[in-house]
Amino acid sequence: MFTPDFVKKGDKIAIVSTARKIDFKEVKEAIDLLETWGLQPVLGSTIGSQDHQFAGSDQLRRADFQKMLDDNDIKAIWCARGGYGTVRIIDDIDFSGFRQKPKWIIGYSDITVLHSHIHNFEINTIHAPMPVDVHKGTKASIDSLKEVIFGNREGYTISSSKKNVLGQAQGQLIGGNLSMLYSLCGSKSALDTKGKILCIEDLDEYLYHIDRMLQNLRRNGYFDHLSGLIVGGMTKMHDNNVPFGKKAKKIILDIVKDYDFPVAFNFPMGHIEDNRAFIFGAEVSLKVDEEGVVFKYL
């Protein structure tokens, strides 16, 4: 895997939206934050643009992202928010220049489309809080983004969960939003999970649909040769009037019960306030035991 150059003070960081609309007020704290870190924020034309629920038309969002992708003065692209829309433009983005001179792509949720697509170019990306989250993220989550983009690759140690499956794993870190991973199956943006550690998280889904999506990943072989599984926030789950009968953790455990890899629940990632930054594509180790979970970069 290729690791883009980490940022340094004075570098320009683009803020664009490839998905849902967002206005200047919603990114102001992120702008201020970058400036306190000694970085220069550069706003794309999608900030403040609107086409129904999107941050401008598909053509505008693609062109805005493409412009920042091709500008060699821009050292990272921080996606402003998720929602929905990145998959509508992914096939029209020209990554040829980016592949010759990669830069960091940062975000989560709908940005899983970019993480997955770019992973197949063997280039690392950053799963992390976005500008829309700065006002509500924990200090630890925001600090973790700063640490990662400046090249300080610290691991994480978290408390154990009774639902965890114990064991050790090593491999490239991949994944993101479950709904997006599910939607990418069968496309050229789908992931090869062999020997890797998969992260999943999701928000505002029905429990039966969590089962449906995981069944699809299983049938697509996502768990067949997986090294380990990390589960972040499964936030604001819903049930039908006739209950599905299982909560999200039990659904996940039932799906992977016949596989032999560790599973770590309650990881600080996803649609939660404590959404830590991770380098996707990096080689990492995962140790899950009764005392806790230790995640390290190798």
N, C-alpha and C positions, 0 to 999 in steps of 0.2 A: 504494500500500500504506500502511496505517496502522501506525505504530510506537507501541506502548504506552510509557507513561512509564518511564524507567529508574529503578531503585531508588535509594534514598538511605538513609543510616544511620538506624536506628530503624524501618524498614519491616518489616512482617510477611511472612514467606515460608512458604507452606504446603508440607508434604511429605505426599503421598498416593501410593497405589499403584492404578493402574487395571488392573493386570495380575496378575503372579505375587505370591504371598505373600512377606512380608518382616517380620522382627521388629525390635524396638527396638534390639537390639545392632547390627544391620546398618546402622542409620542414625545411630548415636550420633556417629560421627566427622563426619558431615555437619552434625548439629546443632551440634556444637562449632565447626565451620568457619564456619557462618553467624554464630554469636555473635562469633567473632573479627573478622568483617567488620562488626560493629555492627548486624546484622540480627536480627530476632526469629523463630525457627522456630516454626511452629504445626503440630503433628502431627494428621493426619486419623485417623479411626476405622479406616481400612484397615490402618494400621501395627499389626501384631500379630494381625490377623484372618486367618482361614483357612477356605476352603471348597475342600477337595481341594487342587489346585495354585494356586488363586486367592487373592488377598488379600481374602477374603470373597466373598459371593454377588454376582451381577451387580447386584442391587438395592442392596446396600451400597456397592459400588465406584462405581456411578453417583451415588448420593446423596452420598457423600463428596466426589467431584469437583464435583458440582453445588453443594454448600454452599460450597466454597472459591471456586468460580467466581462465585457471587452475592454473596460477602462483600466489600464495597468496602474493608474494612480490609486485605484480603489483596492485596499488590501483585504477587505472582508465585506460580505453582504449580510446584514442583519435583517431577516424577514420580520416585518412589523407585527404581523398577527397571522393566525390561521383562519379557521372557518371552513371555507370550501372554495376551490377554484384553481389550484396549482395544476391539477391533472389536466385541466382544459388547455393548458399552454405548453406542457412539458415536451410534447413531440415537435413543437415548432421552434424550440430554443436551439441555437447553434452552439454546441459545447466545444468546437474544435480549438478555438483560441484558449479557452479555459483549460483544456486538457494539456496544452503546451505550457501554460503558466497558471497553475491552480491558485485559488484564493479560498479563504474560509467561507462557507455557507452556513449560516447560523439560524436555528429555529426549531420548532417541534410541531406536533399536531398535524395539520395539513402539509407542513413542510417535510413530512415523512416521504412525500413523493420525490422531493429533491434528494433527500438523504439516500433513498433506495436507488434512484436512477444513477446518482453520482458514485455510489459504492461500486457499481458495476464498471466504472472507469478506473477502479482501484485508487480512488482519491478520498482522503479523510474529510469528514464534515463534523459539525458540532451540534449536538442535540442540547438545547438550552432555552432558558426563558427568553421571551421576545419583548420588544419595546412596550407592547400593550400591557405586559405583566409587571413592569418595573415598580409601579406604585403599590402593588399588593404582594410581591414576592418577599420571601424571608431574606434577611441579610445574608444568610449562608448561601442561598441560591444565587443571589446577585454577585456575591463575592466569588462564588465558584466560576461564574462566567468570566470575570476579570482574570482569575488565576489561569484558566484554560487558554484564553486568547493570547495572553502574554507568555504562554509556554510553560507555566508551572503545573505539571501534571500530578496532582495529588490524588490519591485514592480515597475511598470512603469506607468507614466502618459503621454499621448500623446494628440495631438490636435484633435479636432473633424473633421469628414468628413461629407459633405453634404449628402453622400450616406448612412451613418450609420442608423441602425435601433435602436431606443432608448430603454433602459431597463436595468435591472439588472439580473445577473446570478451568480450561484455558482456551483462548481463541479470540478471533476478531469480534469486536462488539458491533452489533447491528440492531436494526429494529425501528421502533417508534410507535406510532398510533395504530392500534389493532385494526380499526375500520379502514385505514388507508392501506395497510399491508394486505388486508383481505381484498380490497378493490384493485390492487395491482397484480394479483395472481393471474398468470397467463400472459402478462405483458412483458415487454423488454425491460421494464423497471422492476420486475419481481426479483426477489433475493435468492441467492444460493446460500443456504444455511449450514451446509456441511462443515462440521468442525468449529462452528462459531457459537457465540453467546448471544442469544436473542433477548431484546428488551421489548416489552409490550405495555401499553397503557391505553385507557380510553375514558370517555366522558359521555354521559347523557344517553346511554344505550339501554335497550331492554335486555333482560337476562337471557331470554330465548335467542336473541340475536348475537349475544356474546358466544353462546354455544354454537350457533350456525357458523359464525366466522371462524371459530377455532376448529370446528369440524372440517371446514374448507382448507385451512392451513394444514391440518393433519393429512387430508386426502391429497394435498399437493406435495407431501413429503417434507414439510418444514421441520418436523420433529424427528425424522428418521435417523439422522446423523448429527443431531444438535449436540453441542458440548455442554450448554447450560442455559437456563431460562431465568430472566429477571422480570418481575412483575411490579410495575409502578402503581400509580393511582388508578383504581377502577372506580371513577368518581360519579356520583349522582346516578347510580343504576336504577332502572325502573322494572316493575313487574306488571304482568297482566292481571285482570280481575280473577282469572283462574291462575294461581301461582305456578311459576315454572318448577319450583320445588328445590332449587339450589341457588346459592349465592355465587358471586363471581369466582371467588377462590375455589370453591368446590367444583365448579364447572371446569376450571383450568386443571385442577388435580385429576379429575376424571378423564380428561382428554389425554394427559401425559402419563397416566398410571402405568402403562406398559413399557415406558421408556426408562433408560438408566442414566439420568443426568440430574444435577442439583437444581432446585427451584428456590428462588429467594423472593419472598413477598414483601410488601410495604417498602419498596425501594423509593428513594426521594427523586422521583421523576414523573412527569405527566402534568395533568390539569389539577395541580395542587400548589399551595403556596411555596412549599419547599421543593422546588423543581431544580435539581442540581444539573450542572453542565457536564456532558460526557462527550468524548471524542469517538464518534462512530468510525469504524474501520481500524481503530487502534487494537493492538494485541494486549489483552488483559487477562488477569486471573481472578477467579471467584472461589471463595472458600465459604461454605455454608455449614456451620455446626451449631450445637446447642447453645453456645455462648454468644453467637452473633454471626454477622455476615461481613466478610472482608473483601473489598474490591480494590484491585491494584492494577496500575499500568505496568507493562513489562518493557 
